[in-house]
Amino acid sequence: MGPIIMLGSVFLGFSLTCSYLDIWAKNFITLPQRTSAYLVIIGACAFDGLIICLNLVKHGLNYDKLKKLEQIFRKGKF
């Protein structure tokens, strides 16, 4: 689930950049243009996706550890 969200956020960043360049970049001269706009917007979205991905991976690892501890406790070896 985490890597899917990571890739989705990168795709979202790409689509936001395309819409930004079509609508907003023509009106404001001081905002970043072409390549730097791609780097800034896609980078920000990829960073957010990475944080969410790592959070989900860590939750999954914690879930596996707790599941193993529960199985050991139920067998009476704890």
Buried (B, 14 or more C-beta within 10 A) or exposed (E): EBEEBBEEBBEBBBEBBEEBBEEEBEEEEEEBEEEEBBEBBBEEBBEBBBEBBEEBEEEEEEEEEEEEEEEEEEEEEE
